[in-house]
Amino acid sequence: MYEPPVNLALPKIINLLTDPKEERDVAAKNSWVADAVVKIIAELETVFNKHMPIKVGTADPYVPPK
């Protein structure tokens, strides 16, 4: 929370139900979790490349460019 953001090679995956202090990375023991998350992130990046998110501070109501 107090450190600057860092881009990780693989996402850090935490089970907040069993580890609310975020001390153990689930992906280290369960490789299938990392594979599923990486796939979801890749799909999200594809969507963002096609449809850019609305920028912060954009007037409301938003009217998309044509």
Secondary structure, DSSP 8 states (H G I E B T S, - for coil): --S-----SS-----TTT-TT--S-GGGT-HHHHHHHHHHHHHHHHHHHHS----TT--SS-----
